C-alpha cells in the first residue's frame, strides 16, 4: 500500500498529522484509523468467503485476485508464455524464418 512512499514523505505525513490533530488527539486518531482499517479488511475477507461459498465446491480453487484489473493486465499483457496466437500456421513461432526448401503455409483469408 505504501510502496511508493519514501522515508521523507512518511516523516512529512507524521509531522502534518501532528499539526492537524495535535499531540493530545493524535494517538486516539491513529488507533481509530487502525481499527477502521482492520474492520475494512475483515469485511473484504468475509465478502470473498461469501462469494466462494456461493460459487460452490467446483470453484473452490478459483482465485478471485486474478480478476482485479492490475492482475488481469499483468496476466494478459506482460506474460512471456507462448500461447496459440503466437504460433504461425505451420506450428512454428510467429516471426521465425522458414528453413531451406520449406514451403510457406497457405492462408486462404490472406488472398
N, CA, C and O atoms as CSV, one atom per row, in Angstrom:
chain,resi,resn,atom,element,x,y,z
A,1,UNK,N,N,0.817,-1.188,0.000
A,1,UNK,CA,C,0.000,0.000,0.000
A,1,UNK,C,C,0.866,1.259,0.000
A,1,UNK,O,O,0.586,2.216,-0.723
A,2,UNK,N,N,1.913,1.248,0.813
A,2,UNK,CA,C,2.789,2.415,0.894
A,2,UNK,C,C,4.117,2.142,0.204
A,2,UNK,O,O,5.156,2.627,0.653
A,3,UNK,N,N,4.101,1.378,-0.874
A,3,UNK,CA,C,5.326,1.011,-1.571
A,3,UNK,C,C,6.000,2.202,-2.224
A,3,UNK,O,O,7.220,2.200,-2.389
A,4,UNK,N,N,5.240,3.214,-2.598
A,4,UNK,CA,C,5.808,4.345,-3.325
A,4,UNK,C,C,6.278,5.464,-2.401
A,4,UNK,O,O,6.836,6.450,-2.881
A,5,UNK,N,N,6.072,5.342,-1.103
A,5,UNK,CA,C,6.467,6.390,-0.171
A,5,UNK,C,C,7.874,6.155,0.346
A,5,UNK,O,O,8.241,5.039,0.716
A,6,UNK,N,N,8.652,7.222,0.365
A,6,UNK,CA,C,9.988,7.153,0.942
A,6,UNK,C,C,9.949,7.631,2.387
A,6,UNK,O,O,8.905,8.041,2.893
A,7,UNK,N,N,11.105,7.572,3.040
A,7,UNK,CA,C,11.166,7.982,4.447
A,7,UNK,C,C,10.846,9.459,4.614
A,7,UNK,O,O,10.224,9.844,5.604
A,8,UNK,N,N,11.255,10.284,3.678
A,8,UNK,CA,C,10.978,11.713,3.774
A,8,UNK,C,C,9.492,12.014,3.713
A,8,UNK,O,O,8.994,12.855,4.461
A,9,UNK,N,N,8.782,11.332,2.827
A,9,UNK,CA,C,7.338,11.552,2.715
A,9,UNK,C,C,6.596,11.050,3.943
A,9,UNK,O,O,5.641,11.683,4.395
A,10,UNK,N,N,7.028,9.914,4.487
A,10,UNK,CA,C,6.385,9.395,5.698
A,10,UNK,C,C,6.602,10.348,6.862
A,10,UNK,O,O,5.678,10.614,7.631
A,11,UNK,N,N,7.817,10.861,6.995
A,11,UNK,CA,C,8.109,11.825,8.063
A,11,UNK,C,C,7.266,13.087,7.895
A,11,UNK,O,O,6.760,13.629,8.878
A,12,UNK,N,N,7.113,13.558,6.659
A,12,UNK,CA,C,6.280,14.721,6.397
A,12,UNK,C,C,4.829,14.471,6.797
A,12,UNK,O,O,4.188,15.344,7.382
A,13,UNK,N,N,4.308,13.282,6.485
A,13,UNK,CA,C,2.924,12.959,6.851
A,13,UNK,C,C,2.737,12.885,8.365
A,13,UNK,O,O,1.703,13.308,8.882
A,14,UNK,N,N,3.730,12.351,9.076
A,14,UNK,CA,C,3.647,12.289,10.536
A,14,UNK,C,C,3.646,13.696,11.129
A,14,UNK,O,O,2.856,13.991,12.025
A,15,UNK,N,N,4.521,14.559,10.638
A,15,UNK,CA,C,4.563,15.945,11.137
A,15,UNK,C,C,3.268,16.670,10.799
A,15,UNK,O,O,2.749,17.424,11.622
A,16,UNK,N,N,2.744,16.452,9.604
A,16,UNK,CA,C,1.481,17.064,9.212
A,16,UNK,C,C,0.336,16.590,10.109
A,16,UNK,O,O,-0.494,17.397,10.529
A,17,UNK,N,N,0.286,15.301,10.401
A,17,UNK,CA,C,-0.743,14.764,11.292
A,17,UNK,C,C,-0.595,15.337,12.693
A,17,UNK,O,O,-1.590,15.587,13.373
A,18,UNK,N,N,0.636,15.543,13.122
A,18,UNK,CA,C,0.866,16.133,14.446
A,18,UNK,C,C,0.328,17.549,14.508
A,18,UNK,O,O,-0.246,17.950,15.521
A,19,UNK,N,N,0.507,18.318,13.428
A,19,UNK,CA,C,-0.027,19.683,13.393
A,19,UNK,C,C,-1.554,19.696,13.282
A,19,UNK,O,O,-2.215,20.527,13.906
A,20,UNK,N,N,-2.111,18.783,12.495
A,20,UNK,CA,C,-3.566,18.779,12.287
A,20,UNK,C,C,-4.293,18.293,13.531
A,20,UNK,O,O,-5.248,18.934,13.970
A,21,UNK,N,N,-3.865,17.173,14.111
A,21,UNK,CA,C,-4.575,16.600,15.246
A,21,UNK,C,C,-4.053,17.088,16.592
A,21,UNK,O,O,-4.785,17.071,17.581
A,22,UNK,N,N,-2.825,17.514,16.641
A,22,UNK,CA,C,-2.236,17.927,17.909
A,22,UNK,C,C,-1.704,16.723,18.662
A,22,UNK,O,O,-2.113,15.593,18.397
A,23,UNK,N,N,-0.798,16.955,19.597
A,23,UNK,CA,C,-0.189,15.834,20.323
A,23,UNK,C,C,-1.168,15.113,21.247
A,23,UNK,O,O,-0.926,13.964,21.614
A,24,UNK,N,N,-2.267,15.765,21.629
A,24,UNK,CA,C,-3.216,15.134,22.547
A,24,UNK,C,C,-4.145,14.153,21.818
A,24,UNK,O,O,-4.441,13.077,22.339
A,25,UNK,N,N,-4.598,14.518,20.629
A,25,UNK,CA,C,-5.578,13.697,19.919
A,25,UNK,C,C,-4.944,12.749,18.894
A,25,UNK,O,O,-5.639,11.887,18.357
A,26,UNK,N,N,-3.658,12.885,18.612
A,26,UNK,CA,C,-3.016,12.052,17.597
A,26,UNK,C,C,-3.038,10.556,17.925
A,26,UNK,O,O,-3.348,9.763,17.036
A,27,UNK,N,N,-2.726,10.130,19.156
A,27,UNK,CA,C,-2.781,8.684,19.443
A,27,UNK,C,C,-4.188,8.099,19.260
A,27,UNK,O,O,-4.332,6.994,18.736
A,28,UNK,N,N,-5.218,8.827,19.685
A,28,UNK,CA,C,-6.590,8.341,19.525
A,28,UNK,C,C,-6.962,8.273,18.043
A,28,UNK,O,O,-7.618,7.320,17.622
A,29,UNK,N,N,-6.557,9.263,17.247
A,29,UNK,CA,C,-6.858,9.257,15.813
A,29,UNK,C,C,-6.148,8.098,15.118
A,29,UNK,O,O,-6.719,7.463,14.232
A,30,UNK,N,N,-4.907,7.819,15.515
A,30,UNK,CA,C,-4.169,6.701,14.924
A,30,UNK,C,C,-4.821,5.370,15.296
A,30,UNK,O,O,-4.923,4.478,14.454
A,31,UNK,N,N,-5.259,5.227,16.535
A,31,UNK,CA,C,-5.929,3.999,16.960
A,31,UNK,C,C,-7.248,3.812,16.212
A,31,UNK,O,O,-7.572,2.702,15.790
A,32,UNK,N,N,-8.006,4.892,16.048
A,32,UNK,CA,C,-9.268,4.814,15.304
A,32,UNK,C,C,-9.026,4.437,13.841
A,32,UNK,O,O,-9.785,3.652,13.272
A,33,UNK,N,N,-7.978,4.988,13.230
A,33,UNK,CA,C,-7.656,4.672,11.842
A,33,UNK,C,C,-7.249,3.200,11.711
A,33,UNK,O,O,-7.652,2.533,10.758
A,34,UNK,N,N,-6.472,2.700,12.639
A,34,UNK,CA,C,-6.073,1.290,12.617
A,34,UNK,C,C,-7.272,0.367,12.803
A,34,UNK,O,O,-7.372,-0.661,12.133
A,35,UNK,N,N,-8.187,0.728,13.711
A,35,UNK,CA,C,-9.387,-0.064,13.939
A,35,UNK,C,C,-10.264,-0.091,12.689
A,35,UNK,O,O,-10.804,-1.136,12.327
A,36,UNK,N,N,-10.405,1.055,12.037
A,36,UNK,CA,C,-11.211,1.123,10.826
A,36,UNK,C,C,-10.585,0.280,9.709
A,36,UNK,O,O,-11.301,-0.399,8.973
A,37,UNK,N,N,-9.268,0.320,9.582
A,37,UNK,CA,C,-8.583,-0.468,8.555
A,37,UNK,C,C,-8.770,-1.965,8.802
A,37,UNK,O,O,-8.991,-2.725,7.859
A,38,UNK,N,N,-8.683,-2.396,10.076
A,38,UNK,CA,C,-8.919,-3.804,10.402
A,38,UNK,C,C,-10.352,-4.220,10.058
A,38,UNK,O,O,-10.571,-5.319,9.548
A,39,UNK,N,N,-11.327,-3.351,10.332
A,39,UNK,CA,C,-12.720,-3.662,10.017
A,39,UNK,C,C,-12.929,-3.762,8.505
A,39,UNK,O,O,-13.653,-4.642,8.040
A,40,UNK,N,N,-12.309,-2.879,7.744
A,40,UNK,CA,C,-12.437,-2.931,6.288
A,40,UNK,C,C,-11.825,-4.212,5.727
A,40,UNK,O,O,-12.399,-4.835,4.834
A,41,UNK,N,N,-10.673,-4.603,6.242
A,41,UNK,CA,C,-10.045,-5.844,5.796
A,41,UNK,C,C,-10.914,-7.046,6.139
A,41,UNK,O,O,-11.072,-7.951,5.319
A,42,UNK,N,N,-11.479,-7.063,7.341
A,42,UNK,CA,C,-12.339,-8.162,7.753
A,42,UNK,C,C,-13.585,-8.230,6.865
A,42,UNK,O,O,-14.017,-9.320,6.491
A,43,UNK,N,N,-14.162,-7.077,6.528
A,43,UNK,CA,C,-15.329,-7.054,5.646
A,43,UNK,C,C,-14.975,-7.597,4.265
A,43,UNK,O,O,-15.754,-8.349,3.680
A,44,UNK,N,N,-13.818,-7.227,3.742
A,44,UNK,CA,C,-13.392,-7.720,2.428
A,44,UNK,C,C,-13.152,-9.225,2.462
A,44,UNK,O,O,-13.516,-9.926,1.519
A,45,UNK,N,N,-12.551,-9.728,3.528
A,45,UNK,CA,C,-12.320,-11.170,3.644
A,45,UNK,C,C,-13.638,-11.923,3.758
A,45,UNK,O,O,-13.792,-12.994,3.170
A,46,UNK,N,N,-14.591,-11.373,4.510
A,46,UNK,CA,C,-15.901,-12.015,4.631
A,46,UNK,C,C,-16.634,-12.026,3.289
A,46,UNK,O,O,-17.272,-13.018,2.940
A,47,UNK,N,N,-16.546,-10.932,2.543
A,47,UNK,CA,C,-17.199,-10.875,1.231
A,47,UNK,C,C,-16.575,-11.895,0.290
A,47,UNK,O,O,-17.294,-12.555,-0.461
A,48,UNK,N,N,-15.265,-12.038,0.312
A,48,UNK,CA,C,-14.588,-13.024,-0.525
A,48,UNK,C,C,-15.004,-14.438,-0.141
A,48,UNK,O,O,-15.253,-15.270,-1.013
A,49,UNK,N,N,-15.083,-14.716,1.166
A,49,UNK,CA,C,-15.507,-16.043,1.626
A,49,UNK,C,C,-16.953,-16.318,1.217
A,49,UNK,O,O,-17.278,-17.439,0.826
A,50,UNK,N,N,-17.820,-15.317,1.302
A,50,UNK,CA,C,-19.214,-15.494,0.894
A,50,UNK,C,C,-19.318,-15.795,-0.601
A,50,UNK,O,O,-20.084,-16.669,-1.008
A,51,UNK,N,N,-18.561,-15.086,-1.404
A,51,UNK,CA,C,-18.591,-15.317,-2.851
A,51,UNK,C,C,-18.108,-16.725,-3.171
A,51,UNK,O,O,-18.715,-17.413,-3.993
A,52,UNK,N,N,-17.024,-17.164,-2.533
A,52,UNK,CA,C,-16.507,-18.511,-2.786
A,52,UNK,C,C,-17.487,-19.580,-2.333
A,52,UNK,O,O,-17.629,-20.605,-3.001
A,53,UNK,N,N,-18.170,-19.361,-1.204
A,53,UNK,CA,C,-19.123,-20.362,-0.739
A,53,UNK,C,C,-20.355,-20.421,-1.637
A,53,UNK,O,O,-20.938,-21.491,-1.813
A,54,UNK,N,N,-20.754,-19.293,-2.205
A,54,UNK,CA,C,-21.897,-19.274,-3.109
A,54,UNK,C,C,-21.573,-19.899,-4.467
A,54,UNK,O,O,-22.465,-20.415,-5.140
A,55,UNK,N,N,-20.320,-19.856,-4.863
A,55,UNK,CA,C,-19.924,-20.422,-6.152
A,55,UNK,C,C,-19.908,-21.941,-6.123
A,55,UNK,O,O,-19.993,-22.573,-7.176
A,56,UNK,N,N,-19.803,-22.535,-4.957
A,56,UNK,CA,C,-19.867,-23.985,-4.844
A,56,UNK,C,C,-18.502,-24.629,-4.785
A,56,UNK,O,O,-17.483,-23.965,-4.975
A,57,UNK,N,N,-18.483,-25.939,-4.518
A,57,UNK,CA,C,-17.206,-26.643,-4.344
A,57,UNK,C,C,-16.404,-26.786,-5.635
A,57,UNK,O,O,-15.180,-26.906,-5.584
A,58,UNK,N,N,-17.069,-26.776,-6.790
A,58,UNK,CA,C,-16.312,-26.925,-8.033
A,58,UNK,C,C,-15.467,-25.698,-8.344
A,58,UNK,O,O,-14.548,-25.775,-9.160
A,59,UNK,N,N,-15.758,-24.590,-7.720
A,59,UNK,CA,C,-14.970,-23.373,-7.929
A,59,UNK,C,C,-14.139,-23.024,-6.700
A,59,UNK,O,O,-13.747,-21.869,-6.532
A,60,UNK,N,N,-13.864,-23.998,-5.839
A,60,UNK,CA,C,-13.144,-23.741,-4.594
A,60,UNK,C,C,-11.718,-23.264,-4.844
A,60,UNK,O,O,-11.192,-22.471,-4.063
A,61,UNK,N,N,-11.085,-23.730,-5.913
A,61,UNK,CA,C,-9.711,-23.333,-6.189
A,61,UNK,C,C,-9.617,-22.098,-7.079
A,61,UNK,O,O,-8.522,-21.725,-7.500
A,62,UNK,N,N,-10.744,-21.462,-7.370
A,62,UNK,CA,C,-10.765,-20.257,-8.197
A,62,UNK,C,C,-10.172,-19.094,-7.420
A,62,UNK,O,O,-10.553,-18.850,-6.275
A,63,UNK,N,N,-9.242,-18.377,-8.036
A,63,UNK,CA,C,-8.555,-17.267,-7.379
A,63,UNK,C,C,-9.224,-15.953,-7.760
A,63,UNK,O,O,-9.127,-15.507,-8.904
A,64,UNK,N,N,-9.908,-15.331,-6.790
A,64,UNK,CA,C,-10.613,-14.079,-7.067
A,64,UNK,C,C,-9.661,-12.913,-7.309
A,64,UNK,O,O,-10.038,-11.938,-7.958
A,65,UNK,N,N,-8.440,-12.997,-6.800
A,65,UNK,CA,C,-7.496,-11.895,-7.006
A,65,UNK,C,C,-7.056,-11.796,-8.459
A,65,UNK,O,O,-6.536,-10.762,-8.879
A,66,UNK,N,N,-7.259,-12.860,-9.230
A,66,UNK,CA,C,-6.893,-12.793,-10.648
A,66,UNK,C,C,-7.860,-11.918,-11.439
A,66,UNK,O,O,-7.589,-11.596,-12.595
A,67,UNK,N,N,-8.977,-11.529,-10.838
A,67,UNK,CA,C,-9.962,-10.699,-11.525
A,67,UNK,C,C,-9.735,-9.207,-11.330
A,67,UNK,O,O,-10.428,-8.392,-11.939
A,68,UNK,N,N,-8.776,-8.839,-10.490
A,68,UNK,CA,C,-8.513,-7.414,-10.303
A,68,UNK,C,C,-7.901,-6.853,-11.579
A,68,UNK,O,O,-7.190,-7.571,-12.282
A,69,UNK,N,N,-8.157,-5.597,-11.892
A,69,UNK,CA,C,-7.636,-5.029,-13.136
A,69,UNK,C,C,-6.121,-5.131,-13.256
A,69,UNK,O,O,-5.605,-5.399,-14.341
A,70,UNK,N,N,-5.411,-4.923,-12.174
A,70,UNK,CA,C,-3.949,-4.974,-12.233
A,70,UNK,C,C,-3.456,-6.371,-12.589
A,70,UNK,O,O,-2.585,-6.520,-13.445
A,71,UNK,N,N,-4.008,-7.400,-11.938
A,71,UNK,CA,C,-3.610,-8.777,-12.223
A,71,UNK,C,C,-4.017,-9.185,-13.643
A,71,UNK,O,O,-3.281,-9.903,-14.319
A,72,UNK,N,N,-5.188,-8.727,-14.092
A,72,UNK,CA,C,-5.659,-9.046,-15.435
A,72,UNK,C,C,-4.690,-8.509,-16.477
A,72,UNK,O,O,-4.335,-9.211,-17.424
A,73,UNK,N,N,-4.262,-7.258,-16.300
A,73,UNK,CA,C,-3.326,-6.644,-17.245
A,73,UNK,C,C,-1.980,-7.354,-17.193
A,73,UNK,O,O,-1.383,-7.631,-18.234
A,74,UNK,N,N,-1.497,-7.650,-15.984
A,74,UNK,CA,C,-0.225,-8.357,-15.869
A,74,UNK,C,C,-0.289,-9.726,-16.532
A,74,UNK,O,O,0.659,-10.143,-17.198
A,75,UNK,N,N,-1.399,-10.421,-16.353
A,75,UNK,CA,C,-1.537,-11.768,-16.898
A,75,UNK,C,C,-1.599,-11.759,-18.418
A,75,UNK,O,O,-0.968,-12.591,-19.070
A,76,UNK,N,N,-2.355,-10.825,-18.989
A,76,UNK,CA,C,-2.598,-10.861,-20.420
A,76,UNK,C,C,-1.629,-10.024,-21.257
A,76,UNK,O,O,-1.508,-10.247,-22.462
A,77,UNK,N,N,-0.951,-9.080,-20.646
A,77,UNK,CA,C,-0.049,-8.233,-21.422
A,77,UNK,C,C,1.422,-8.463,-21.128
A,77,UNK,O,O,2.260,-8.275,-22.010
A,78,UNK,N,N,1.753,-8.859,-19.925
A,78,UNK,CA,C,3.151,-8.903,-19.535
A,78,UNK,C,C,3.696,-10.301,-19.301
A,78,UNK,O,O,4.794,-10.440,-18.761
A,79,UNK,N,N,2.964,-11.350,-19.690
A,79,UNK,CA,C,3.490,-12.700,-19.511
A,79,UNK,C,C,4.345,-13.076,-20.712
A,79,UNK,O,O,4.093,-12.626,-21.830
A,80,UNK,N,N,5.348,-13.896,-20.475
A,80,UNK,CA,C,6.254,-14.317,-21.535
A,80,UNK,C,C,5.866,-15.670,-22.131
A,80,UNK,O,O,6.481,-16.109,-23.103
A,81,UNK,N,N,4.864,-16.331,-21.571
A,81,UNK,CA,C,4.472,-17.649,-22.055
A,81,UNK,C,C,3.888,-17.581,-23.449
A,81,UNK,O,O,3.234,-16.609,-23.827
A,82,UNK,N,N,4.145,-18.653,-24.217
A,82,UNK,CA,C,3.602,-18.703,-25.570
A,82,UNK,C,C,2.195,-19.265,-25.515
A,82,UNK,O,O,1.913,-20.163,-24.721
A,83,UNK,N,N,1.329,-18.756,-26.335
A,83,UNK,CA,C,0.001,-19.325,-26.490
A,83,UNK,C,C,-0.227,-19.612,-27.969
A,83,UNK,O,O,0.674,-19.433,-28.789
A,84,UNK,N,N,-1.418,-20.054,-28.301
A,84,UNK,CA,C,-1.693,-20.461,-29.683
A,84,UNK,C,C,-1.608,-19.300,-30.655
A,84,UNK,O,O,-1.279,-19.507,-31.823
A,85,UNK,N,N,-1.894,-18.081,-30.207
A,85,UNK,CA,C,-1.862,-16.940,-31.109
A,85,UNK,C,C,-0.444,-16.548,-31.503
A,85,UNK,O,O,-0.262,-15.864,-32.510
A,86,UNK,N,N,0.566,-16.960,-30.739
A,86,UNK,CA,C,1.938,-16.581,-31.054
A,86,UNK,C,C,2.583,-17.561,-32.033
A,86,UNK,O,O,3.747,-17.398,-32.398
A,87,UNK,N,N,1.837,-18.569,-32.455
A,87,UNK,CA,C,2.366,-19.546,-33.399
A,87,UNK,C,C,1.748,-19.317,-34.759
A,87,UNK,O,O,0.591,-18.916,-34.877
A,88,UNK,N,N,2.529,-19.575,-35.769
A,88,UNK,CA,C,2.053,-19.443,-37.140
A,88,UNK,C,C,1.240,-20.655,-37.568
A,88,UNK,O,O,0.977,-21.551,-36.767
A,89,UNK,N,N,0.848,-20.676,-38.827
A,89,UNK,CA,C,0.017,-21.760,-39.348
A,89,UNK,C,C,0.787,-23.070,-39.421
A,89,UNK,O,O,0.181,-24.139,-39.359
A,90,UNK,N,N,2.112,-23.012,-39.552
A,90,UNK,CA,C,2.893,-24.241,-39.671
A,90,UNK,C,C,3.364,-24.772,-38.317
A,90,UNK,O,O,4.139,-25.728,-38.275
A,91,UNK,N,N,2.920,-24.184,-37.226
A,91,UNK,CA,C,3.251,-24.674,-35.898
A,91,UNK,C,C,4.508,-24.090,-35.301
A,91,UNK,O,O,4.796,-24.329,-34.128
A,92,UNK,N,N,5.258,-23.341,-36.062
A,92,UNK,CA,C,6.479,-22.720,-35.543
A,92,UNK,C,C,6.116,-21.349,-34.963
A,92,UNK,O,O,5.092,-20.780,-35.343
A,93,UNK,N,N,6.933,-20.805,-34.049
A,93,UNK,CA,C,6.642,-19.487,-33.505
A,93,UNK,C,C,6.574,-18.427,-34.600
A,93,UNK,O,O,7.347,-18.458,-35.557
A,94,UNK,N,N,5.652,-17.503,-34.450
A,94,UNK,CA,C,5.467,-16.456,-35.455
A,94,UNK,C,C,6.727,-15.613,-35.564
A,94,UNK,O,O,7.362,-15.302,-34.557
A,95,UNK,N,N,7.081,-15.251,-36.770
A,95,UNK,CA,C,8.257,-14.414,-36.996
A,95,UNK,C,C,9.524,-15.197,-37.252
A,95,UNK,O,O,10.535,-14.607,-37.632
A,96,UNK,N,N,9.507,-16.503,-37.057
A,96,UNK,CA,C,10.699,-17.317,-37.302
A,96,UNK,C,C,10.785,-17.609,-38.801
A,96,UNK,O,O,9.788,-17.995,-39.411
A,97,UNK,N,N,11.953,-17.429,-39.394
A,97,UNK,CA,C,12.064,-17.630,-40.850
A,97,UNK,C,C,11.918,-19.100,-41.223
A,97,UNK,O,O,12.169,-19.995,-40.416
A,98,UNK,N,N,11.508,-19.320,-42.455
A,98,UNK,CA,C,11.365,-20.673,-42.984
A,98,UNK,C,C,12.732,-21.279,-43.247
A,98,UNK,O,O,13.701,-20.569,-43.519
A,99,UNK,N,N,12.794,-22.596,-43.164
A,99,UNK,CA,C,14.027,-23.300,-43.466
A,99,UNK,C,C,14.223,-23.411,-44.970
A,99,UNK,O,O,13.323,-23.085,-45.744
A,100,UNK,N,N,15.399,-23.872,-45.384
A,100,UNK,CA,C,15.711,-24.021,-46.802
A,100,UNK,C,C,14.812,-25.098,-47.401
A,100,UNK,O,O,14.775,-26.223,-46.902
A,101,UNK,N,N,14.090,-24.763,-48.462
A,101,UNK,CA,C,13.217,-25.697,-49.151
A,101,UNK,C,C,11.862,-25.884,-48.486
A,101,UNK,O,O,11.056,-26.680,-48.969
A,102,UNK,N,N,11.591,-25.196,-47.423
A,102,UNK,CA,C,10.315,-25.330,-46.721
A,102,UNK,C,C,9.259,-24.476,-47.427
A,102,UNK,O,O,9.510,-23.322,-47.773
A,103,UNK,N,N,8.098,-25.048,-47.630
A,103,UNK,CA,C,7.014,-24.351,-48.336
A,103,UNK,C,C,6.262,-23.474,-47.346
A,103,UNK,O,O,5.894,-23.936,-46.266
A,104,UNK,N,N,6.030,-22.219,-47.701
A,104,UNK,CA,C,5.273,-21.349,-46.795
A,104,UNK,C,C,3.826,-21.813,-46.677
A,104,UNK,O,O,3.281,-22.374,-47.628
A,105,UNK,N,N,3.201,-21.591,-45.534
A,105,UNK,CA,C,1.828,-22.030,-45.348
A,105,UNK,C,C,0.870,-21.227,-46.226
A,105,UNK,O,O,1.118,-20.058,-46.521
A,106,UNK,N,N,-0.220,-21.863,-46.639
A,106,UNK,CA,C,-1.219,-21.212,-47.462
A,106,UNK,C,C,-2.314,-20.678,-46.546
A,106,UNK,O,O,-2.845,-21.409,-45.710
A,107,UNK,N,N,-2.641,-19.426,-46.706
A,107,UNK,CA,C,-3.690,-18.800,-45.916
A,107,UNK,C,C,-4.768,-18.280,-46.852
A,107,UNK,O,O,-4.564,-17.253,-47.499
A,108,UNK,N,N,-5.920,-18.960,-46.947
A,108,UNK,CA,C,-6.952,-18.519,-47.889
A,108,UNK,C,C,-7.548,-17.165,-47.531
A,108,UNK,O,O,-8.085,-16.490,-48.409
A,109,UNK,N,N,-7.473,-16.749,-46.280
A,109,UNK,CA,C,-8.029,-15.458,-45.885
A,109,UNK,C,C,-7.128,-14.304,-46.312
A,109,UNK,O,O,-7.579,-13.160,-46.376
A,110,UNK,N,N,-5.874,-14.588,-46.600
A,110,UNK,CA,C,-4.930,-13.541,-46.963
A,110,UNK,C,C,-4.975,-13.202,-48.447
A,110,UNK,O,O,-4.401,-12.196,-48.864
A,111,UNK,N,N,-5.649,-14.024,-49.251
A,111,UNK,CA,C,-5.678,-13.783,-50.685
A,111,UNK,C,C,-6.906,-13.006,-51.099
A,111,UNK,O,O,-7.085,-12.717,-52.282
